[in-house]
Amino acid sequence: MVIRGVVLVLALIAAGAFVLARGLDDNGDSTPAATEPTTAPEETPDPVDSPSNGGDEAATPAPTPDEAQSTTPAPEVTQAPAPDPEEKLECRDPSTIGVLVANTTDISGAAGRLSGELNAANYVTLQPENANPQTGSAFYFRAGYEVDARCIANLLGVGAGPFFPMSDPPPAGISLETLGNAYVLILIGPDSLAQRPG
């Protein structure tokens, strides 16, 4: 009887210990295991709305070539006024300039009339000559006398010339002996110089 009581007490103690141990295990596992936080997938920002240079404002899209052309005014191009040849020419004293006038047309007396006009303006005119036919009037000058040839052309109202350096031999069949000491040779062609009044 005593042995049965002892066995019963031992059984109860064992059962209590089992229950107690089971309860402790449950309490130790009662704390849920740490779980990794779930994160939402990152959204890719719209390129147009993304901040520029780390700022808070959204970037402004670059203008298209058409927009840039429509907003940028075209630069104005102005042409400089043509210089007045009469203001820049430093003409020598006409009395120091020898001029030979040669007629290359079939208009009689054209060289004589033009020589008289230049002589009246104090130019030193040589004996007028006839020369080989030319397609137009022209002014030939010795080295250093281009300005004087232009001065004469302006005086006659034909400032555009044309002007040429004196050739060797002189043009239109003029000889060096005939040219003499003339610094400017005027060849009268079939144009306005041949029609000047005497």
ZADO-1210 file (C-alpha; in nm, 4 decimals, padded with zeros to 6 digits):
<atoms>
<atom x="00.0000" y="00.0000" z="00.0000" code="MET" pos="1"/>
<atom x="00.2785" y="00.2318" z="00.0848" code="VAL" pos="2"/>
<atom x="00.4628" y="00.1365" z="-00.2315" code="ILE" pos="3"/>
<atom x="00.1551" y="00.2021" z="-00.4429" code="ARG" pos="4"/>
<atom x="00.1190" y="00.5435" z="-00.2839" code="GLY" pos="5"/>
<atom x="00.4821" y="00.6232" z="-00.3521" code="VAL" pos="6"/>
<atom x="00.4458" y="00.5135" z="-00.7163" code="VAL" pos="7"/>
<atom x="00.1328" y="00.7249" z="-00.7523" code="LEU" pos="8"/>
<atom x="00.3084" y="01.0270" z="-00.6057" code="VAL" pos="9"/>
<atom x="00.6039" y="00.9721" z="-00.8379" code="LEU" pos="10"/>
<atom x="00.3671" y="00.9416" z="-01.1333" code="ALA" pos="11"/>
<atom x="00.1946" y="01.2625" z="-01.0411" code="LEU" pos="12"/>
<atom x="00.5278" y="01.4384" z="-00.9970" code="ILE" pos="13"/>
<atom x="00.6444" y="01.3142" z="-01.3358" code="ALA" pos="14"/>
<atom x="00.3213" y="01.4199" z="-01.5001" code="ALA" pos="15"/>
<atom x="00.3430" y="01.7648" z="-01.3389" code="GLY" pos="16"/>
<atom x="00.7004" y="01.8023" z="-01.4471" code="ALA" pos="17"/>
<atom x="00.6051" y="01.7033" z="-01.8024" code="PHE" pos="18"/>
<atom x="00.3211" y="01.9529" z="-01.8128" code="VAL" pos="19"/>
<atom x="00.5384" y="02.2221" z="-01.6603" code="LEU" pos="20"/>
<atom x="00.8169" y="02.1585" z="-01.9065" code="ALA" pos="21"/>
<atom x="00.5731" y="02.1618" z="-02.1966" code="ARG" pos="22"/>
<atom x="00.4348" y="02.4929" z="-02.0779" code="GLY" pos="23"/>
<atom x="00.7799" y="02.6465" z="-02.0603" code="LEU" pos="24"/>
<atom x="00.8606" y="02.5285" z="-02.4113" code="ASP" pos="25"/>
<atom x="00.5418" y="02.6848" z="-02.5442" code="ASP" pos="26"/>
<atom x="00.6208" y="03.0151" z="-02.3674" code="ASN" pos="27"/>
<atom x="00.9756" y="03.0153" z="-02.5086" code="GLY" pos="28"/>
<atom x="00.8432" y="02.9655" z="-02.8602" code="ASP" pos="29"/>
<atom x="00.5572" y="03.2069" z="-02.8104" code="SER" pos="30"/>
<atom x="00.7661" y="03.4933" z="-02.9452" code="THR" pos="31"/>
<atom x="00.7201" y="03.4853" z="-03.3188" code="PRO" pos="32"/>
<atom x="01.0372" y="03.4588" z="-03.5242" code="ALA" pos="33"/>
<atom x="01.1538" y="03.7842" z="-03.6785" code="ALA" pos="34"/>
<atom x="01.0542" y="03.8091" z="-04.0391" code="THR" pos="35"/>
<atom x="01.2171" y="04.0214" z="-04.3050" code="GLU" pos="36"/>
<atom x="01.0125" y="04.3323" z="-04.3790" code="PRO" pos="37"/>
<atom x="00.8450" y="04.3236" z="-04.7132" code="THR" pos="38"/>
<atom x="00.9213" y="04.6243" z="-04.9326" code="THR" pos="39"/>
<atom x="00.7190" y="04.7430" z="-05.2243" code="ALA" pos="40"/>
<atom x="00.9026" y="04.7379" z="-05.5597" code="PRO" pos="41"/>
<atom x="01.0716" y="05.0685" z="-05.6387" code="GLU" pos="42"/>
<atom x="00.8963" y="05.2743" z="-05.9019" code="GLU" pos="43"/>
<atom x="01.1050" y="05.4024" z="-06.1907" code="THR" pos="44"/>
<atom x="01.0553" y="05.7805" z="-06.2049" code="PRO" pos="45"/>
<atom x="00.9320" y="05.9383" z="-06.5257" code="ASP" pos="46"/>
<atom x="01.2319" y="06.1065" z="-06.6979" code="PRO" pos="47"/>
<atom x="01.0341" y="06.4256" z="-06.7522" code="VAL" pos="48"/>
<atom x="00.9361" y="06.4547" z="-06.3817" code="ASP" pos="49"/>
<atom x="01.2744" y="06.3553" z="-06.2349" code="SER" pos="50"/>
<atom x="01.4570" y="06.6334" z="-06.0490" code="PRO" pos="51"/>
<atom x="01.7440" y="06.7970" z="-06.2346" code="SER" pos="52"/>
<atom x="02.0806" y="06.8240" z="-06.0617" code="ASN" pos="53"/>
<atom x="01.9341" y="06.6878" z="-05.7369" code="GLY" pos="54"/>
<atom x="01.6883" y="06.9774" z="-05.7048" code="GLY" pos="55"/>
<atom x="01.3237" y="06.9679" z="-05.6074" code="ASP" pos="56"/>
<atom x="01.1879" y="07.1049" z="-05.9355" code="GLU" pos="57"/>
<atom x="01.1106" y="06.8827" z="-06.2337" code="ALA" pos="58"/>
<atom x="01.3393" y="06.9083" z="-06.5352" code="ALA" pos="59"/>
<atom x="01.2046" y="07.0989" z="-06.8343" code="THR" pos="60"/>
<atom x="01.2314" y="06.9078" z="-07.1624" code="PRO" pos="61"/>
<atom x="01.4683" y="07.0621" z="-07.4186" code="ALA" pos="62"/>
<atom x="01.2968" y="07.2572" z="-07.6991" code="PRO" pos="63"/>
<atom x="01.2715" y="07.0962" z="-08.0376" code="THR" pos="64"/>
<atom x="01.4684" y="07.2526" z="-08.3293" code="PRO" pos="65"/>
<atom x="01.1464" y="07.4039" z="-08.4677" code="ASP" pos="66"/>
<atom x="01.0690" y="07.5711" z="-08.1345" code="GLU" pos="67"/>
<atom x="01.4242" y="07.7057" z="-08.1051" code="ALA" pos="68"/>
<atom x="01.4055" y="07.8567" z="-08.4536" code="GLN" pos="69"/>
<atom x="01.0681" y="08.0148" z="-08.3916" code="SER" pos="70"/>
<atom x="01.1791" y="08.1871" z="-08.0713" code="THR" pos="71"/>
<atom x="01.5271" y="08.3037" z="-08.1832" code="THR" pos="72"/>
<atom x="01.5103" y="08.6085" z="-08.4148" code="PRO" pos="73"/>
<atom x="01.7368" y="08.6005" z="-08.7196" code="ALA" pos="74"/>
<atom x="02.0229" y="08.8545" z="-08.7048" code="PRO" pos="75"/>
<atom x="01.9825" y="09.1557" z="-08.9260" code="GLU" pos="76"/>
<atom x="02.2348" y="09.1864" z="-09.2047" code="VAL" pos="77"/>
<atom x="02.3068" y="09.5412" z="-09.3103" code="THR" pos="78"/>
<atom x="02.5287" y="09.6353" z="-09.5980" code="GLN" pos="79"/>
<atom x="02.7823" y="09.9092" z="-09.5402" code="ALA" pos="80"/>
<atom x="02.7376" y="10.2090" z="-09.7672" code="PRO" pos="81"/>
<atom x="02.9725" y="10.2202" z="-10.0631" code="ALA" pos="82"/>
<atom x="03.2540" y="10.4708" z="-10.0138" code="PRO" pos="83"/>
<atom x="03.2443" y="10.7850" z="-10.2212" code="ASP" pos="84"/>
<atom x="03.5479" y="10.7658" z="-10.4530" code="PRO" pos="85"/>
<atom x="03.5653" y="11.1448" z="-10.4862" code="GLU" pos="86"/>
<atom x="03.6138" y="11.1874" z="-10.1095" code="GLU" pos="87"/>
<atom x="03.9063" y="10.9445" z="-10.0887" code="LYS" pos="88"/>
<atom x="04.0988" y="11.0390" z="-10.4030" code="LEU" pos="89"/>
<atom x="04.3951" y="11.2685" z="-10.3529" code="GLU" pos="90"/>
<atom x="04.4419" y="11.4041" z="-10.7031" code="CYS" pos="91"/>
<atom x="04.7656" y="11.5684" z="-10.8076" code="ARG" pos="92"/>
<atom x="04.7708" y="11.9120" z="-10.9610" code="ASP" pos="93"/>
<atom x="04.6346" y="11.8609" z="-11.3172" code="PRO" pos="94"/>
<atom x="04.9078" y="12.0838" z="-11.4574" code="SER" pos="95"/>
<atom x="05.1625" y="11.8140" z="-11.3620" code="THR" pos="96"/>
<atom x="04.9788" y="11.5268" z="-11.5321" code="ILE" pos="97"/>
<atom x="05.0355" y="11.4536" z="-11.8999" code="GLY" pos="98"/>
<atom x="04.7410" y="11.2824" z="-12.0753" code="VAL" pos="99"/>
<atom x="04.7189" y="11.1232" z="-12.4188" code="LEU" pos="100"/>
<atom x="04.3735" y="11.0687" z="-12.5710" code="VAL" pos="101"/>
<atom x="04.3429" y="10.8187" z="-12.8594" code="ALA" pos="102"/>
<atom x="04.0333" y="10.7595" z="-13.0692" code="ASN" pos="103"/>
<atom x="03.9623" y="10.3923" z="-13.1534" code="THR" pos="104"/>
<atom x="03.6271" y="10.4609" z="-13.3238" code="THR" pos="105"/>
<atom x="03.5209" y="10.5908" z="-13.6644" code="ASP" pos="106"/>
<atom x="03.3670" y="10.9002" z="-13.5015" code="ILE" pos="107"/>
<atom x="03.5749" y="11.1864" z="-13.6362" code="SER" pos="108"/>
<atom x="03.7236" y="11.4363" z="-13.3892" code="GLY" pos="109"/>
<atom x="03.6349" y="11.2396" z="-13.0711" code="ALA" pos="110"/>
<atom x="03.9924" y="11.2460" z="-12.9376" code="ALA" pos="111"/>
<atom x="04.0356" y="11.6159" z="-13.0159" code="GLY" pos="112"/>
<atom x="03.7148" y="11.7116" z="-12.8350" code="ARG" pos="113"/>
<atom x="03.8038" y="11.5111" z="-12.5226" code="LEU" pos="114"/>
<atom x="04.1580" y="11.6523" z="-12.5219" code="SER" pos="115"/>
<atom x="04.0176" y="12.0058" z="-12.5322" code="GLY" pos="116"/>
<atom x="03.7894" y="11.9278" z="-12.2363" code="GLU" pos="117"/>
<atom x="04.0824" y="11.8000" z="-12.0298" code="LEU" pos="118"/>
<atom x="04.3012" y="12.0918" z="-12.1347" code="ASN" pos="119"/>
<atom x="04.0327" y="12.3284" z="-12.0078" code="ALA" pos="120"/>
<atom x="04.0624" y="12.1495" z="-11.6697" code="ALA" pos="121"/>
<atom x="04.4394" y="12.2300" z="-11.6719" code="ASN" pos="122"/>
<atom x="04.5596" y="11.8805" z="-11.7652" code="TYR" pos="123"/>
<atom x="04.8618" y="11.8706" z="-11.9972" code="VAL" pos="124"/>
<atom x="04.7233" y="11.7034" z="-12.3086" code="THR" pos="125"/>
<atom x="04.9417" y="11.5601" z="-12.5847" code="LEU" pos="126"/>
<atom x="04.8535" y="11.5636" z="-12.9538" code="GLN" pos="127"/>
<atom x="04.5369" y="11.3488" z="-12.9997" code="PRO" pos="128"/>
<atom x="04.5890" y="11.0194" z="-13.1819" code="GLU" pos="129"/>
<atom x="04.3968" y="10.7499" z="-13.3661" code="ASN" pos="130"/>
<atom x="04.4455" y="10.3899" z="-13.2483" code="ALA" pos="131"/>
<atom x="04.3360" y="10.0356" z="-13.3288" code="ASN" pos="132"/>
<atom x="03.9634" y="09.9644" z="-13.2777" code="PRO" pos="133"/>
<atom x="03.8575" y="09.8661" z="-12.9229" code="GLN" pos="134"/>
<atom x="03.5274" y="09.7343" z="-12.7842" code="THR" pos="135"/>
<atom x="03.5021" y="10.0065" z="-12.5191" code="GLY" pos="136"/>
<atom x="03.6741" y="10.3013" z="-12.3575" code="SER" pos="137"/>
<atom x="03.9523" y="10.2378" z="-12.1065" code="ALA" pos="138"/>
<atom x="04.2014" y="10.4254" z="-11.8898" code="PHE" pos="139"/>
<atom x="04.5648" y="10.3141" z="-11.8752" code="TYR" pos="140"/>
<atom x="04.8058" y="10.4554" z="-11.6174" code="PHE" pos="141"/>
<atom x="05.1781" y="10.4431" z="-11.5515" code="ARG" pos="142"/>
<atom x="05.2980" y="10.3078" z="-11.2140" code="ALA" pos="143"/>
<atom x="05.1955" y="10.5424" z="-10.9324" code="GLY" pos="144"/>
<atom x="04.9303" y="10.7268" z="-11.1359" code="TYR" pos="145"/>
<atom x="04.6214" y="10.5127" z="-11.0886" code="GLU" pos="146"/>
<atom x="04.4623" y="10.7737" z="-10.8605" code="VAL" pos="147"/>
<atom x="04.5132" y="11.0394" z="-11.1279" code="ASP" pos="148"/>
<atom x="04.3500" y="10.8176" z="-11.3898" code="ALA" pos="149"/>
<atom x="04.0512" y="10.7801" z="-11.1562" code="ARG" pos="150"/>
<atom x="04.0430" y="11.1540" z="-11.0974" code="CYS" pos="151"/>
<atom x="04.0186" y="11.2102" z="-11.4732" code="ILE" pos="152"/>
<atom x="03.7478" y="10.9450" z="-11.5073" code="ALA" pos="153"/>
<atom x="03.5463" y="11.1126" z="-11.2305" code="ASN" pos="154"/>
<atom x="03.5892" y="11.4483" z="-11.4039" code="LEU" pos="155"/>
<atom x="03.4503" y="11.2952" z="-11.7248" code="LEU" pos="156"/>
<atom x="03.1623" y="11.1272" z="-11.5398" code="GLY" pos="157"/>
<atom x="03.2812" y="10.7706" z="-11.6058" code="VAL" pos="158"/>
<atom x="03.4304" y="10.6897" z="-11.2666" code="GLY" pos="159"/>
<atom x="03.3915" y="10.3143" z="-11.3180" code="ALA" pos="160"/>
<atom x="03.6703" y="10.3095" z="-11.5758" code="GLY" pos="161"/>
<atom x="03.7815" y="10.0441" z="-11.6524" code="PRO" pos="162"/>
<atom x="04.1405" y="10.1032" z="-11.5399" code="PHE" pos="163"/>
<atom x="04.4527" y="09.9091" z="-11.6386" code="PHE" pos="164"/>
<atom x="04.8254" y="09.9422" z="-11.5663" code="PRO" pos="165"/>
<atom x="05.0159" y="10.0623" z="-11.8716" code="MET" pos="166"/>
<atom x="05.1351" y="09.7699" z="-12.0809" code="SER" pos="167"/>
<atom x="05.4664" y="09.7446" z="-12.2642" code="ASP" pos="168"/>
<atom x="05.4219" y="09.8080" z="-12.5485" code="PRO" pos="169"/>
<atom x="05.1180" y="10.0323" z="-12.4934" code="PRO" pos="170"/>
<atom x="04.7765" y="09.9008" z="-12.6036" code="PRO" pos="171"/>
<atom x="04.5838" y="09.9595" z="-12.9290" code="ALA" pos="172"/>
<atom x="04.8991" y="10.0030" z="-13.1401" code="GLY" pos="173"/>
<atom x="05.0198" y="10.3150" z="-12.9563" code="ILE" pos="174"/>
<atom x="05.4001" y="10.3353" z="-12.9628" code="SER" pos="175"/>
<atom x="05.6190" y="10.4401" z="-12.6716" code="LEU" pos="176"/>
<atom x="05.7295" y="10.7405" z="-12.8787" code="GLU" pos="177"/>
<atom x="05.3675" y="10.8462" z="-12.9253" code="THR" pos="178"/>
<atom x="05.2915" y="10.7930" z="-12.5569" code="LEU" pos="179"/>
<atom x="05.5774" y="11.0272" z="-12.4746" code="GLY" pos="180"/>
<atom x="05.5606" y="11.1691" z="-12.1245" code="ASN" pos="181"/>
<atom x="05.1907" y="11.0967" z="-12.0743" code="ALA" pos="182"/>
<atom x="05.1121" y="10.9376" z="-11.7371" code="TYR" pos="183"/>
<atom x="04.7545" y="10.8508" z="-11.8393" code="VAL" pos="184"/>
<atom x="04.6325" y="10.7103" z="-12.1708" code="LEU" pos="185"/>
<atom x="04.2632" y="10.7307" z="-12.2556" code="ILE" pos="186"/>
<atom x="04.1334" y="10.5031" z="-12.5303" code="LEU" pos="187"/>
<atom x="03.7979" y="10.6243" z="-12.6598" code="ILE" pos="188"/>
<atom x="03.5716" y="10.3341" z="-12.7498" code="GLY" pos="189"/>
<atom x="03.2269" y="10.3253" z="-12.9124" code="PRO" pos="190"/>
<atom x="03.0427" y="10.4503" z="-12.6049" code="ASP" pos="191"/>
<atom x="02.9594" y="10.7747" z="-12.4262" code="SER" pos="192"/>
<atom x="03.3155" y="10.9129" z="-12.4407" code="LEU" pos="193"/>
<atom x="03.2976" y="10.9184" z="-12.8206" code="ALA" pos="194"/>
<atom x="02.9711" y="11.1154" z="-12.8111" code="GLN" pos="195"/>
<atom x="03.0841" y="11.4051" z="-12.5928" code="ARG" pos="196"/>
<atom x="03.0139" y="11.7501" z="-12.7371" code="PRO" pos="197"/>
<atom x="03.3063" y="11.9663" z="-12.8509" code="GLY" pos="198"/>
</atoms>
